[in-house]
Amino acid sequence: MHSAPRPAAEDPAPLPQADRGRLDPRRLRADDLRYLLAVARTGRLVAAADALGVDHTTVSRRITALEKSLGLRLMERGSEGWALTDAGKAVSESARAIEDALTRVVDAVSGRDTPSLHGTVRVNAPDGFGTVFATPALARVRRRHPGLRAELITATRQLTMHPSGFDLALAIGRTPGSRLVTEHLTDYALGLYAGDEYLARCGAPKALADLREHALIFYIESMLQVGDLDIERHLPGVTPAFSSTNVFAQLEATRVGAGIGVLPAFLANRTRLRRLLTDEVDIRLPITLAVRREAVTHPAVRAVRDALHQEVADRAAELLPE
């Protein structure tokens, strides 16, 4: 999904400066503020439109109308998507209170005793970790808040240059970024694994040097976007014979005897694969949780963040087995 540009008539242009002292609040449409918040959280017009159930031209039109009413440029488009200007940040902070009040009105009318969450929360995560840990965390949040829509996008990649199109992201390794608020979520272990059929046919390596005589299974080096997964860092001089961008393909290749896989313990230990060279190869990598600065205070984002922390705490033994 690509960011949609504003229509030509709505490209950045000088705005008439409103007289702040004479600005009539009755001229403002409070509903326009929801559109501003949606784009601020996702960084993309199309993603905001999906969350609001409208088309992207409607989102663009409503934000432009709000800018004209205030006489301020609220958003600007850069290489990383749409971002709030300083004025936009100030307006959105106040707008969140209006959005929260609308949610409380809905809860009061429906007779709920505890606040409910609505809208859409989108999470980016690596294939394996996203499937095994983010999925149950999101399911738990949705059981408590059935009005909330959850979207999980899985791909093993680094998030540095384009922090848009998501509310929260999970990434392998450290994830710097001026528009991201990051924290360490957990560490996880990787090791060498093989199936009985492969071991019976090719034998087991007795030392690290023996790996050069075996078929290794790992990521495609030329397409790898995560420096922490560079095989040369962990097994110098060893070149994979079977490679895939998808960790589940690597797991399956190992299971059917294509070679020795460098796999996360939380996936391999769900199978009958055997761990090899346990003392010599015990790779530990961090998972970083990143949130767009504009989304940090959103209740749904906080709920998902808390659920992710709870999930990894409850299942620490799977991530870092003895």
Secondary structure, 3 states (H helix, E strand, C coil): CCCCCCCHHHCCCCCCCCCHHHCCHHHCCHHHHHHHHHHHHHCCHHHHHHHHCCCHHHHHHHHHHHHHHHCCCCEEEECCEEEECHHHHHHHHHHHHHHHHHHHHHHHHHCCCCCCCCEEEEEEECHHHHHHHHHHHHHHHHHHCCCEEEEEEECCCCCCCCCCCCCEEEEECCCCCCCEEEEEEEEEEEEEEECHHHHHHHCCCCCHHHHHHCCEEECCHHHCCCHHHCHHHHCCCCCCCEECCCHHHHHHHHHCCCCEEEEEHHHHCCCCCEEECCCCCCEEEEEEEEEEHHHCCCHHHHHHHHHHHHHHHHCHHHHCCC
